[in-house]
Amino acid sequence: MFDKINVVDLAVIIGLVAALILAIFYNQNELAMSIASGLLGYIGGNIKTAATKKENEK
């Protein structure tokens, strides 16, 4: 299922999740919404890119 784990992507996702939790903890609603939308966009773009690369390899 997981061919390779990309360390950079994993670090970015962990960092954004930590920042999101801290923003929620410190009641920074606008910052939390911005981080959440950025995280979703990053993950969505990453999945699309990974699927395209996998199709090109075949």
N, C-alpha and C positions, 0 to 999 in steps of 0.2 A: 504494500500500500504506500509506504513512504520510501521512495527510491533514495533520495538524498534530503538531508535537513540543511537548509541554508542558514548559516549562523547569523549572517547580517539581518536577514528578514526576521529571524527569531528574536534577535536583540531589539530591533525596532518595535516589534509587537509587544514584547515584555515592557519596554520603556513607555510606550503609549498607554498600556493598561495601567501601569503604576502611576503615571501622571493623571490618568482619568480617575483612579481611586482617590488620589490625593486631592484633586479638584472637587470631587464630590464631598470628601471629608471636610474640606475647608469652606464648603458652601459657595463655591464659585460656579454658579450654574451656567453662565455663558461660556466659560472656559471648558467646562465639562462637555457641553454640547459640541463645541468646536473640536475637541480632542476625539470625541466619539465619532463624529462624522469623518474626520481625517483617518481614524483607525479603520472604519468600514470601507472607505475609499481605497486605502492602502491594501487591505486584504483582498478586496474585490479586484483591483488591478493586478495584484500578485497572482491570483488564481487564473485570471484571464491570460496573463503572460505565460504562466507555467503550462497551461493547456495548449497554447499555441506552439510553444517550444517542443512539447511532447509530440504533437502532430507532425511537426517538421522533421523530427528525428525518424519517424516511421517512413 
